């Protein structure tokens, strides 16, 4: 009997060691797979991560080459391209129900802002996609909780708390019909703290939603000036084209009976007022 117990303990120890060895040596591959698999249903876009370099022991490292695609109906390939993202986990909480992330520092992201579409812009459509996902997930968890108390928490997996998120050195590329290369505007520094702390942890999707809300608000403010300039340039171009067309019509109708030359000028002024 004693041999059986000892044998069972040895098997358990070997199993744990093997599992730790596998996770340690495949951690970064698992992270890449998790980011891409988790990101697509949340954003309803393409999500790609080139590589992960996070230490299993310290919980610190970086994610490299993260791309979040543009929503359907918009031209550009991506809405966000993040060159480097530094992350620091509280390694002591990795196995807990609530994982604490000390910091996420996003450096020099490129954000593409494309006006138009039903949502008004690609970033707003992306935000709508995230809202749709979190609302759906929240509803399904409520049903699970009412059916069997405690089951939703277990099935929902770990929650997270993020002590600090910073986004620095970013640029916003503004897609415009006036220039193939587009315009650009600097993205002001963004900092959020204590995400999920007051709720005892939130889902990764809800954390992403909070960050996206802040990015959308700051980006909208940053592009307001350049977009106003674009509208001014469009109006100027339209005015020139209408004025040229009006001059040609006036020249062709000059001297005709019935005041057609005067009516041509009135038509040109009305066209200008439309823009």
N, C-alpha and C positions, 0 to 999 in steps of 0.2 A: 504493500500500500504506500509505504514511504517512498519507494522508488518511482511509483506512478506519479505522486505529487511533485517530486523533484523533477521528473521528466516533463511534466506539464508546465512547471515554472520555467524550465530551460527553453521550451518551445515558445512560451510567451515572450521571454526576454529576447530570443533570437528574432521573433516576429517584430517586436518594437524596434530593435536595432536596424533590421532590414527596412522597415518603413521610414525611419529617420534618415537612413542612408539614401533611400530613393528620393525623398523630399529634398534633402540637402543638395543632392547632385542634379536634381531636375527642377528646382524651385523656379528659376527664371523662365524656363520653358513653360511651366505651368502658369506663371503670371501672364505671359504673352497670350496664351490660349484663353485664360480667364477674361482678360481685358477685351479681346476681340469677340468672344462669345457673349459676354455680358453687354458690351456696348451696342451691338447691332439692334437688338430689340428695344433698347431704351431710346436710342436716337432715331431709329428707323432709317439709318444711313450706313454706308460703309465705315467700318472702324478698323484701322490697321495699327499695329505696334511693331516696330522693327526689332527692338531688343529690350531686355531687362537685365539690370546688373545690380541686384540687391543681395546683400550678405544675409545668410540665414541666421548667423549668430548675432550680429549687431542690429539687424532690421533696417539698415540704412543703405542707400544706393540711388540708382536713377533708372528712369524709363526713357527710352530714346526713340525718336521718330514716330510719335503718336499722331495719327491723322484721323480726323472726324469728317466724313464726307458731307457734301451738300445734300439737302433734302431734294426729293423728286420735284421736277419742274424748274430747277435753277441750273444755270449753265456751268459754273465752275466745278472743278473736281472736289474741292474741299471747302468746308466752312472754317475749320481750325487745323493748323499744322503746328505742332509743338516740337521744337527741336530737342529740348532737354527738360526733364521734369525730375527734380530731386525729391526724394521721399525719405522720411525717417519714422519708423514704426516703434512703438513701445513693445519690444520683443517679449516682455513678460506677460503681455495681454493677448498674444497671438492665438493661444488656445482657449481664451475666454469667450463668453457670449458677446461681450462688447470689446471690440478691438480698438485700441487707442492709437491714432496716427498723430505723432508729435507735430509734423510739419509736412506740407507739400509746397514746393517752390517751383513755379513755372516760369521759365526764362525765355524771353524773346519769341513769344508765339506770333504767328501770322494769322490774322483773322480776315476772312473775306466777307464783306458786307455787300449784298446784292439786293437792291430795292426791287419791289414788284411782287407779283404773285398774289394769291388770295390772302396770305397772311401779312403782306406789306413788305416783308424782307425774308431772306433765307434764314437769318438768325431767329426771327420771330417764329418761323415755321418749325425750326429745330426745337425751340422752346415749347411750342404746341405739341410736338411729338413726345417730348419728355413728360409734359403734363399728362398727356393721354396715357402713357405707360404707368406713371405713378398712381394715377387715379384708378386704373384698372387693377393694379397690384394691391392698392389699399382696400378696394372693394372685395377682392377675393380673400384677403386676409381677414376681413371683418366677418365674412361668411364662415370661414374655417373656425374662427374663434367662437362664434355663436353655436356652431355645431358641436365642437369638442374643445372645451376650454384648455388653453395651453398648447394645443396642437400647432396653431399658426406660428407661434414663436419658435417652436422646434423646426418646423419645415422652412421657415423664412431664413434660417441660417443666422450667422453672426451679424450684429449691428456694429456700427462704427461711430467713434467720436473723433473729430479732427480739430486739434488745438489751433492750428493756424494754416491758412492757405494764402499764398502771395502770388501775384502775376505781375512781372516787371519787364520793361524793355520791349513791350509788344507793339506791333503795327497793325493797322487796319487797312486792308486794300478795298477800295470802293469801286465796284464794277459800274462803269458808265458808258453810255453809247458814244460819248464825245472822244473817248480815247481807248485804243486797243489795250494799252498797258494799264489803264485805270489810274485813279488817284489814290493817295494814301494819307493817313492821318495817324499820329501817335496814339497809342492806347495808354491812358493814364494808369498809374499804379493801382492795383486792386488788392485789398487785404480783407480777409474774413477770419473771424476767430470763434472758437468754441462751437463748431457745428455739431449739433446733436447732443451737446453736453446737458442742456436743461431737460432733455427728454430721456436721458439714460441710454442714448444711442439711437441712431437712425439707419435706414437702409442705405446702401451705396447709391442707389438711384435717387433717393431723396437728397443726399449730399450733393450729387452732381446737379440736381435741379436748383439747389440754393446757389451754387457757384454760377450756373448758367444765367439765373435771374440777375445776378450782379453784373456779369459780363455783358448781358444784353442792355441793361440800363446804362452802363458806362459807355459802351460802344455807340449806342443811339445818340448820347450827348456829344461824343467825340466827332461823329460824322455830320452833325447838324449843320455846322458852318460850311464844310465842303459841298454838302448836298444843296445848300442855298446858293452857293456859287455856280453849281452845275445848272440849277434852274434859271439863274440869271443869264448864263451863257446860252442856254437853249432859247430863251426868250429873245436874246439879242440876234441869234441866227435866224429865228423865225421872222423877227421884225425886218431884217435885211432882205430875206427872201420875199416876204409879202410886199415890201416897199418896191423892190425890183419888179415884181409882177404887176403891181399897181401902175408903175410908171409906164410899163410896156402897154398895158390896156389903155391908159389915158392917152398915150401917143397914137394908138391905133384908132381911138374913138374921137379924137379931137376934131371939132368942127362938124360932127354928126348932129342931126336934129334930135330934138326930144331930150336934150340935156344928158345924153349918155356919158359924156366925159365926166360930168359932175357925179353921176351915179357910180362910176367906176372908182372914183376917189372915196366915196362913202363906203363902198364894199370893202376896199382895202383897210379902212379904219376899223370896220367891224371885225375883219379877220384878225387884226392885231389885238383887239380887245379880248378875243377868245383865249389868247395865250398870256 
